Amino acid sequence: MSSTFFGLEIAMRSLRAHQRALDVTGHNVANANTPGFTRQRAVLATTEPFPMPAYNRPLTTGQLGTGVTVESILRVRDAFLDTQIRKESLSLGEWEAVEGALQQMEVIFNEPSEAGLSSVMGDFWDGWQEFSKNPESLVTRASLREQSVTLSDAIKHIYTQLDELRSNLDGNVEIKVDQINTIARQIRDMNEQIIKIESTGDNANDLRDKRDLLLDELSKIINFTAVESDKGGVVIYIHGKPLVSDTDITELTTQANPLNNGLLDVVWSDDLSLVQIEKGNLKGILNARDNYIPHYMNELDSLTSTLITEVNNLHNVGFALDGATTGLDFFTGTGAADIAVNPVFSDLTLIAASQGGEAGDGLNALSIGQIKDALTMSGNTATFGDFYKSVIATLGVESQEATRLVANEKLLVEQLTNRREAVSGVSLDEEVINMLKYQRGYEAASRMVTVMDEMLDRLINGTGHVGR
């Protein structure tokens, strides 16, 4: 009878194991469309055989197997692919930030278009040419003044919008830092739960999936190195300093930098030291804010300051309509931020068209109009028009390059993600096959119980009655 009970025990273990495996399969099917879910696999293993080797072991022939058990429930995941995806996500996040800033700058400059600075500047030079033909006409004087106001307003508007874009990106720095801290706190909480669960010998598979999803999200924002501790928690380093260490966290914060126009620096909250940001979306934002935008603001400022100087130098030596007034600056201000038409020219007669003060003399206006073709920019190697076209062309090339890199990185991340899905994703076809396999195993174990029951019934009820 003992062997019968032995067989029942084996059948019971088989029922439990196959039921557990079916539960794992059902969990996979239920989460087939859950973001970040990694398919799980029930690892079946034989239980300890009987009898165990010993001096007092029963005198039986060989060892008998004692059945099956679910040894563990594993996540099917490739850590190498995780590392590669996070590495490429860093580059993707960085270039997406740069691309967005460059595209916004293209919209601000709005070239080529009739409302662009190139067209407005062309109208300004043409206005001086027309003015030189009829310098005594108040109509042409009024037209020139309006064209000049339009030019100065256009320059200031572009410069102001670029400055506002830089301020907006500065605000995004704080948003990204808050996002990093939020993710770090969530990872710390996940670490705490995982450590508690796995200290008992269980596998916190679903919590590890959620933590990996957070690491993927973090990898697009900032560079880091993640190392799993002996306890099962993850330690996240940013340039050698821990952001998260199991259940501890050192948050990031921001502080204004007076040496950088009061823009924000990203620092550690404990000692206010600078965070070494090498890649990621936050790096792209900082790069656009501190390099790309200031470069084009400086280019516009250089063009404007030279324009102010060249026009004023000639206008100062010219004579107003009365033939006596001279020495007036046409523009006020020193650059793109404050250029304006001198308010004294509300009196249109003060605009200096003449070189000698004679009636009908428009030579000074003609000389100012001819500045258009003078080599005044880039070390006296380019005209205003050529210089501005080169600035816009450079902006276009950089924007296209950023767009190309974003497309390439997206393709690479997509390919790596597809490879990871092939390993870790849930295949419903495969899970249906596993379901049938475990179902048949369960049915066979059930049949074994029935057989053992019939054997016991025969042994108990069908034996021991002599003569029957």
C-alpha angles and dihedrals in degrees: 000000000000091000090053092054087045089056091048090053091052091049091049091052090049091051091050094046095048091044089053091048090050089051090053090049091050090050090053092049092047091053098041090120099033111121112244095009116145117206114246131218129206108225109214118203137172118259122236111297124238129273106025116219109271140132092253096044116140115267097251130137110261125319129304122220114239099207139261138308137183099254095188144334109238134194111233099223138141111220091194092061090048089055093048094048092050091048093053092041087061091059092042092053092048096050093043089059092047092045092052092051094047092049090051089051090052089054090049094052089042096198132201099026140107089254094050124110092250091061093042091049090050090053089050093055092043088052091060091048091053091044091055090059095056108018096163095058114104088202093061089043091053091046091051092049092051092048089051092049089049090052095049092045091049092051093047091046093054092045092048092049091050089050091049090050089053090050091050091052088049088056089050089057090063091046091052092048090053089049091052091050092048092052091046091053091049091050090049090053090048090050091054093052094043093050091051094048098043093045085073092054098259126125115242092207100157093046090050089053091054091047092050089050089054091049089052089052092048092048091066092056107043141002116259144152119231122203125177114231126221089258093058097255122121125242115209118201126192107198091332098314118105117244091176125016111181100290097352126087136190108199128212125235139176134241133184116257110216090196091059101050091276093297118153126268121201110236140168113264094224101055104004091236117153117269111234101233111186105161144358138071092306090054090051091051092050091046092052092044098046103031118015099042097041089049093058092040089054092048091051090046091050091052092047097047091050090047091052092048097047096045094044093048091058096037091054093062094046129091130239124236091274089062093233111065114089142145097067123143112230094205129038124206132050105250150350094307097060110016113141140155111263106263091223086077090076075095097067093197091070094069104111109233098150130077095197106021096251120142113265093016110141099162095114091052088048091051091052090049090052091059083084090076097036121110098243104136136070095022094322092304101108140041123238090258095048092047093051092046090052090052092051092044091052090049090051093049093048091048092050091047091052091048091050093050091048090052092048093048092047090053092048093047090047092052092048091046090052089051090051091048089052088057103032105021124100116257108200091201091055092046092051089053090050090048091055091045094052091041091056090047090052091049091050091051089049090052089051090055089052091051092049090048091053090049091051091047091052091046095048103034104024103049136058098048108108116211097017 
